[in-house]
Amino acid sequence: MVHSSGLLTGVKDPVSLKSIAVTLSINDFVAGVSATLNYENEEKVPLEAFFVFPMDEDSAVHSFEALVDGKTIVAELQDKYQAHKMYEEALSGGFQAYLLEEDKCSRDVFRCNVGNLQPGSKVALTLKYVQELPLEDDGALRYVLPAILNPRYHLSDQSVDSGLDLNTPIVPLEDLPYTLSMVGTINSQLGIRTIQCNCPLSSTNYIGEDRTSAQVTLAEGHRFDRDVELLIFYRKVHSPSVSVEMGMPERISDSLMGAPSAMVSFYPDIPEVETSTKRGEFVFLMDRSESMKSPMSGQNRSQLRIDAAKETLILLLKSLPMGCYFNIYGFGSTYEALFPKSVKYTQETMEKAVEMVKNMLADLRGTEILTPLRHVFRSPPIPGHPLQVFVFTDGEVVETFNVIREVKFHSKRHRCFSFGIGEGASTSLIKNIARVSGGTAEFITGNDRMQSKALRSLRRSLQSVVEDISLSWNLPPQLFAHMLSPEQTVIFRGQRLIIYILLIGKIPQDETTGEVCLKYTLHGKHYEEKVTFSLQPHTDDNLTIHRLAAKSMIQARDFGFKETTLINKRDVLDISLDSGVMSSFTAFVAINKELNEPVHGPLVHRDIPRPILLGASTTRPRNFSDGLPRVLPCASAPGTQPTRSICTGYWAAMAGGPDGAPQQPPSNHKMKCVIHTDSRPELPNILRLHTYQQGSMEHTIAELILLQNANGSWDMNEDLAKVLGTTLEEMRAAHPTEVLEPSAWATMLAVIWLHANGKELKYEWELLERKAVVWLHNNAVRGFSMLMNLANAFLKTSVSSSIFKLKN
């Protein structure tokens, strides 16, 4: 069942949240963020306001405070049970109270409670967090300020109290009653080449001739139709580094927060090795829930999620190596498998799979990913073919910890490569199922090409295994490194490796250096990479490295209220309370004890509304109510006020009470009723495979890929001739029949055409092109130089014959 977090309605009651102001500070590869929520009660009764909002899974929240009438009240991090008890007791005593906590079901959703907000009063709540910034393949550091929180889907057999179950009003973008502002500062001695943003910026200022600093300001009027994404390009990002941070002087010198902490960054230069392996079982899990009918972003003419996923899946199928095994699962409220069990990759099975993908629809309603995952993991393994699972989903699942636990339990026999599709995909789900299984996670939003990111993951799944990964240290006497990060078992080529340590012992007073060496083995050959660094720690009021280290320790142990073992729960509590970094078992609570006014009657409950994305447009459709839940006023007793048990939406009402019967709202409550429609509005082009403009390079390459055979070859036919811009008669006339079979000539022409015309998309067709080259060599094609002259003349290109060389 879907818990969509509320009703689709205009805002009639005043909303106490007026604005969100974000201050961003990026230093090299780490972001520090301060977000202030400004509240004002314009009603005549005291309020309790609830605000549910998204945050990246990797955010380490370490501070929460309230500014009331010029006085700052700093919140305490407490055991979550104790924090809730303090909050409720404060409200009962007439005090103002504030609570900040992670959701019980997902670490990327937070809830902020403001209790006993008096009429006419204002309060500013500020939370602070630090976060590692991921590095993209093109060298960009990526910071995302989440603004979209999509509805999440409950597993049918689970019932967990979640902040996502609140009946939060959902409103059209133009009716959202609060604003977002952001000011960012970027500092790095590496030099800033450029900064890009997916949202309008009112200003971007680079400071100094060497551009080691920059300031950006988000333009006014951000519509909450997309996450705010910054891409920062430094002049040099792939150098290894070590940064040492001073601990807290008042803490024990060898404790987590007392000892100096170091952040070690490596970019292993792993050799690229051509693998001839035909091993592997590749299982693709494709989200076919109703939400996949939504556009990739709120931008006009944005591609639908299901269309982008279908195109990507066909490209992956065409890029698989001969001799492997594969299967495809579509999942929603139920799941469907293409084959009863994984089958060998052949021309016949590939064609059947492609045809199935072409006809795939987002018609399976909810998002129950757990059941198909269990079926995959409990299927008998195929000897000699390690399992590689690819999950494509918009991540709209509530019980993320259940899914993560299942993936982790089976992590010794598989790797999971996950893809978050569209704005608002759950970072908790997507990142963690990859993290616990040794895979990688990708997010596809806006104008991102899913194909490029999916092929990057497939390429990684085909890489030779890097073994015997270890770190060794060369430090002064009486000083040693204590590892905080989990043991590293997987390294991929081109991927950054971050490790946190404590430096235990005595650091020399004078300028002294240390050395760390990364060691690993590939195909029996040993490799080492070293970096020398200063041991003199720098001070940081936010204790950024210490808190990021604590966050990594928490992530390795914290699987939510229900899924975390008792031993791990104790560890998480200790680490969280010691470091001040929030976890599933802790919450921030602040109480304004100077206000102690009696509350007459129950506090009026106000849920802060969230935006809803409709179609590909950021503006309200003309027929807004068509095909969507309609909001109608219901009769209520005159003069009554709503209490904390506010109005219920369709799903909450139909879910009913403990006996399963639909709950009837109390007659003295002011209500909004919903007439529910069975499905979201149908969006255009859902049956189309290719949504690229006819004649565009993307469209032409997609057509060429569709024509390739499973073994890597192309057949010489009318369809191929059309893609190459010629006729079948002309292809046959130019065909050197005495030295080449028709399919070999067709394959040579297809490969040459890709190199001549599709360079910008090479990352997407590189694997299937390599299959074609291997097929040509396996079929004893010789004399490429002479044949290249004929092919280049025919296609009017000038491609070198070196493209047909096999890599070592």
Rosetta blueprint (number, residue, H / E / L):
1 M L
2 V E
3 H E
4 S L
5 S L
6 G L
7 L L
8 L E
9 T L
10 G L
11 V L
12 K L
13 D L
14 P L
15 V L
16 S L
17 L E
18 K E
19 S E
20 I E
21 A E
22 V E
23 T E
24 L E
25 S E
26 I E
27 N E
28 D L
29 F L
30 V E
31 A E
32 G E
33 V E
34 S E
35 A E
36 T E
37 L E
38 N E
39 Y E
40 E E
41 N L
42 E L
43 E L
44 K L
45 V L
46 P L
47 L E
48 E E
49 A E
50 F E
51 F E
52 V E
53 F E
54 P E
55 M L
56 D L
57 E L
58 D L
59 S L
60 A E
61 V E
62 H E
63 S E
64 F E
65 E E
66 A E
67 L E
68 V E
69 D L
70 G L
71 K E
72 T E
73 I E
74 V E
75 A L
76 E E
77 L E
78 Q E
79 D E
80 K H
81 Y H
82 Q H
83 A H
84 H H
85 K H
86 M H
87 Y H
88 E H
89 E H
90 A H
91 L H
92 S H
93 G L
94 G L
95 F L
96 Q E
97 A E
98 Y E
99 L E
100 L E
101 E E
102 E E
103 D L
104 K L
105 C L
106 S L
107 R L
108 D L
109 V E
110 F E
111 R E
112 C E
113 N E
114 V E
115 G E
116 N E
117 L E
118 Q L
119 P L
120 G L
121 S L
122 K E
123 V E
124 A E
125 L E
126 T E
127 L E
128 K E
129 Y E
130 V E
131 Q E
132 E E
133 L L
134 P L
135 L E
136 E L
137 D L
138 D L
139 G L
140 A E
141 L E
142 R E
143 Y E
144 V E
145 L E
146 P L
147 A L
148 I L
149 L L
150 N L
151 P L
152 R E
153 Y E
154 H L
155 L L
156 S L
157 D L
158 Q L
159 S L
160 V L
161 D L
162 S L
163 G H
164 L H
165 D H
166 L L
167 N L
168 T L
169 P L
170 I E
171 V E
172 P L
173 L H
174 E H
175 D H
176 L L
177 P L
178 Y L
179 T E
180 L E
181 S E
182 M E
183 V E
184 G E
185 T E
186 I E
187 N E
188 S L
189 Q L
190 L L
191 G L
192 I E
193 R E
194 T E
195 I E
196 Q E
197 C E
198 N L
199 C L
200 P L
201 L E
202 S E
203 S E
204 T E
205 N E
206 Y E
207 I E
208 G L
209 E L
210 D L
211 R L
212 T L
213 S E
214 A E
215 Q E
216 V E
217 T E
218 L E
219 A L
220 E L
221 G L
222 H L
223 R L
224 F L
225 D L
226 R L
227 D L
228 V E
229 E E
230 L E
231 L E
232 I E
233 F E
234 Y E
235 R L
236 K L
237 V L
238 H L
239 S L
240 P L
241 S E
242 V E
243 S E
244 V E
245 E E
246 M L
247 G L
248 M L
249 P L
250 E L
251 R L
252 I L
253 S L
254 D L
255 S L
256 L L
257 M L
258 G L
259 A L
260 P L
261 S E
262 A E
263 M E
264 V E
265 S E
266 F E
267 Y L
268 P L
269 D L
270 I L
271 P L
272 E L
273 V L
274 E L
275 T L
276 S L
277 T L
278 K L
279 R L
280 G L
281 E E
282 F E
283 V E
284 F E
285 L E
286 M E
287 D E
288 R L
289 S L
290 E H
291 S H
292 M H
293 K H
294 S L
295 P E
296 M L
297 S L
298 G L
299 Q L
300 N L
301 R L
302 S L
303 Q L
304 L E
305 R H
306 I H
307 D H
308 A H
309 A H
310 K H
311 E H
312 T H
313 L H
314 I H
315 L H
316 L H
317 L H
318 K H
319 S H
320 L L
321 P L
322 M L
323 G L
324 C L
325 Y E
326 F E
327 N E
328 I E
329 Y E
330 G E
331 F E
332 G L
333 S L
334 T L
335 Y E
336 E E
337 A E
338 L L
339 F L
340 P L
341 K L
342 S L
343 V E
344 K E
345 Y L
346 T L
347 Q H
348 E H
349 T H
350 M H
351 E H
352 K H
353 A H
354 V H
355 E H
356 M H
357 V H
358 K H
359 N L
360 M L
361 L L
362 A L
363 D L
364 L L
365 R L
366 G L
367 T L
368 E L
369 I L
370 L H
371 T H
372 P H
373 L H
374 R H
375 H H
376 V H
377 F H
378 R L
379 S L
380 P L
381 P L
382 I L
383 P L
384 G L
385 H L
386 P L
387 L E
388 Q E
389 V E
390 F E
391 V E
392 F E
393 T E
394 D L
395 G L
396 E L
397 V E
398 V L
399 E L
400 T H
401 F H
402 N H
403 V H
404 I H
405 R H
406 E H
407 V H
408 K H
409 F H
410 H L
411 S H
412 K H
413 R H
414 H E
415 R E
416 C E
417 F E
418 S E
419 F E
420 G E
421 I E
422 G L
423 E L
424 G L
425 A L
426 S L
427 T H
428 S H
429 L H
430 I H
431 K H
432 N H
433 I H
434 A H
435 R H
436 V L
437 S L
438 G L
439 G L
440 T L
441 A E
442 E E
443 F E
444 I E
445 T L
446 G L
447 N L
448 D L
449 R L
450 M H
451 Q H
452 S H
453 K H
454 A H
455 L H
456 R H
457 S H
458 L H
459 R H
460 R H
461 S H
462 L L
463 Q L
464 S L
465 V L
466 V L
467 E E
468 D E
469 I E
470 S E
471 L E
472 S E
473 W E
474 N E
475 L L
476 P L
477 P L
478 Q L
479 L E
480 F E
481 A E
482 H E
483 M E
484 L L
485 S L
486 P L
487 E L
488 Q L
489 T L
490 V L
491 I L
492 F L
493 R L
494 G L
495 Q L
496 R L
497 L E
498 I E
499 I E
500 Y E
501 I E
502 L E
503 L E
504 I E
505 G E
506 K L
507 I L
508 P L
509 Q L
510 D L
511 E L
512 T L
513 T E
514 G E
515 E E
516 V E
517 C E
518 L E
519 K E
520 Y E
521 T E
522 L E
523 H L
524 G L
525 K E
526 H E
527 Y E
528 E E
529 E E
530 K E
531 V E
532 T E
533 F E
534 S E
535 L L
536 Q L
537 P L
538 H E
539 T L
540 D L
541 D L
542 N L
543 L L
544 T H
545 I H
546 H H
547 R H
548 L H
549 A H
550 A H
551 K H
552 S H
553 M H
554 I H
555 Q H
556 A L
557 R L
558 D L
559 F L
560 G H
561 F H
562 K H
563 E H
564 T L
565 T L
566 L H
567 I H
568 N H
569 K H
570 R H
571 D H
572 V H
573 L H
574 D H
575 I H
576 S H
577 L H
578 D H
579 S H
580 G L
581 V L
582 M L
583 S L
584 S L
585 F L
586 T E
587 A E
588 F E
589 V E
590 A E
591 I E
592 N E
593 K L
594 E L
595 L L
596 N L
597 E L
598 P L
599 V L
600 H L
601 G L
602 P L
603 L L
604 V E
605 H E
606 R E
607 D E
608 I L
609 P L
610 R E
611 P E
612 I L
613 L L
614 L E
615 G L
616 A L
617 S E
618 T L
619 T L
620 R L
621 P L
622 R L
623 N L
624 F L
625 S L
626 D L
627 G L
628 L L
629 P L
630 R E
631 V E
632 L E
633 P E
634 C L
635 A L
636 S L
637 A L
638 P L
639 G L
640 T L
641 Q L
642 P L
643 T L
644 R L
645 S L
646 I L
647 C L
648 T L
649 G L
650 Y H
651 W H
652 A H
653 A H
654 M H
655 A H
656 G L
657 G L
658 P L
659 D L
660 G L
661 A L
662 P L
663 Q L
664 Q L
665 P L
666 P L
667 S L
668 N L
669 H L
670 K L
671 M L
672 K E
673 C E
674 V E
675 I E
676 H L
677 T L
678 D L
679 S L
680 R L
681 P L
682 E L
683 L L
684 P L
685 N L
686 I L
687 L L
688 R L
689 L L
690 H L
691 T L
692 Y L
693 Q L
694 Q L
695 G L
696 S L
697 M H
698 E H
699 H H
700 T H
701 I H
702 A H
703 E H
704 L H
705 I H
706 L H
707 L H
708 Q L
709 N L
710 A L
711 N L
712 G L
713 S L
714 W L
715 D L
716 M L
717 N L
718 E H
719 D H
720 L H
721 A H
722 K H
723 V H
724 L H
725 G L
726 T L
727 T L
728 L H
729 E H
730 E H
731 M H
732 R H
733 A H
734 A H
735 H L
736 P L
737 T L
738 E L
739 V L
740 L L
741 E L
742 P H
743 S H
744 A H
745 W H
746 A H
747 T H
748 M H
749 L H
750 A H
751 V H
752 I H
753 W H
754 L H
755 H H
756 A H
757 N H
758 G L
759 K H
760 E H
761 L H
762 K H
763 Y H
764 E H
765 W H
766 E H
767 L H
768 L H
769 E H
770 R H
771 K H
772 A H
773 V H
774 V H
775 W H
776 L H
777 H H
778 N H
779 N L
780 A L
781 V L
782 R L
783 G L
784 F H
785 S H
786 M H
787 L H
788 M H
789 N H
790 L H
791 A H
792 N H
793 A H
794 F H
795 L H
796 K L
797 T L
798 S L
799 V L
800 S L
801 S H
802 S H
803 I H
804 F H
805 K L
806 L L
807 K L
808 N L
